[in-house]
């Protein structure tokens, strides 16, 4: 008398509308996170592939220098007169415009 009967809920319909929120979330996730990251990785790969002697670069550790030699997987960077270091190509973070080192 005091407690009402509890009946099982009707089974939900498994049609397109039940999956719509998941599809919308995936599309938003793709366009806001995955796609920009893929574009940035592609630009980084192109920059590393285009490295040549005389380019001014910044390494991942923040060292600024001029490229003196490029091999398959390593780059020699002159950080001071008569001072060169050898780093992996993937350690190069960005390429700088010509003349940046002189303005520092």
Legacy VTK file of the C-alpha trace (Angstrom):
# vtk DataFile Version 3.0
C-alpha trace
ASCII
DATASET POLYDATA
POINTS 104 float
0.000 0.000 0.000
2.712 2.479 0.922
5.199 1.349 -1.718
4.277 1.546 -5.383
5.186 -1.235 -7.801
8.381 -0.806 -9.824
8.103 -1.836 -13.449
10.996 -2.431 -15.823
11.655 0.330 -18.333
10.920 -0.246 -21.971
13.946 -1.221 -24.043
15.349 1.768 -25.912
15.269 1.747 -29.679
18.716 1.165 -31.199
18.455 3.365 -34.229
20.578 6.145 -35.662
19.447 8.775 -33.165
20.919 6.876 -30.225
24.373 6.916 -31.875
24.172 10.530 -33.032
25.797 12.052 -29.907
28.780 9.679 -30.228
29.213 10.579 -33.879
29.059 14.319 -33.128
31.631 13.963 -30.329
33.991 12.029 -32.626
33.681 14.636 -35.401
34.386 17.486 -32.964
37.314 15.568 -31.477
38.765 14.994 -34.950
38.498 18.609 -36.128
39.612 20.222 -32.850
42.430 17.894 -31.754
43.567 15.299 -34.281
43.558 17.339 -37.515
45.540 20.361 -36.202
48.100 18.029 -34.644
48.513 16.164 -37.952
49.019 19.465 -39.807
51.634 20.591 -37.284
53.504 17.265 -37.534
53.494 17.499 -41.333
54.905 21.033 -41.233
57.657 19.878 -38.817
58.578 16.950 -41.123
58.743 19.278 -44.139
60.933 21.763 -42.242
63.369 19.015 -41.188
63.496 17.598 -44.725
64.270 21.067 -46.158
67.211 21.809 -43.831
70.332 22.918 -45.663
73.692 24.475 -44.952
73.398 28.097 -43.797
69.939 27.823 -42.208
69.540 29.330 -38.750
67.783 26.984 -36.342
66.701 26.486 -32.727
67.157 23.064 -31.141
64.767 21.451 -28.695
67.076 22.516 -25.856
66.897 26.168 -26.910
70.320 26.389 -28.563
70.418 28.842 -31.475
72.898 28.271 -34.272
73.666 28.021 -37.960
73.603 24.707 -39.832
77.025 23.800 -41.219
76.509 20.198 -42.315
73.456 18.010 -42.957
73.561 14.203 -43.136
70.803 11.593 -43.221
69.968 11.737 -39.518
72.331 14.323 -37.989
72.939 18.051 -38.344
76.056 19.997 -37.357
75.166 23.366 -35.846
77.665 26.181 -35.271
76.696 27.855 -31.991
79.753 30.149 -31.734
82.799 30.825 -33.913
84.767 27.547 -34.180
82.270 25.755 -31.920
80.067 23.111 -33.514
77.691 20.588 -32.034
76.091 17.615 -33.734
72.417 16.939 -33.043
69.808 14.629 -34.477
67.569 16.148 -37.126
64.526 15.593 -34.952
66.095 17.738 -32.223
65.682 20.790 -34.463
62.587 22.582 -33.215
62.261 25.431 -35.690
64.015 27.302 -38.462
64.655 31.005 -38.015
64.648 33.748 -40.667
68.060 34.721 -42.062
69.899 37.262 -39.930
68.188 36.369 -36.657
71.426 35.317 -34.963
73.082 38.679 -35.658
70.131 40.525 -34.135
70.429 38.587 -30.869
LINES 1 105
104 0 1 2 3 4 5 6 7 8 9 10 11 12 13 14 15 16 17 18 19 20 21 22 23 24 25 26 27 28 29 30 31 32 33 34 35 36 37 38 39 40 41 42 43 44 45 46 47 48 49 50 51 52 53 54 55 56 57 58 59 60 61 62 63 64 65 66 67 68 69 70 71 72 73 74 75 76 77 78 79 80 81 82 83 84 85 86 87 88 89 90 91 92 93 94 95 96 97 98 99 100 101 102 103
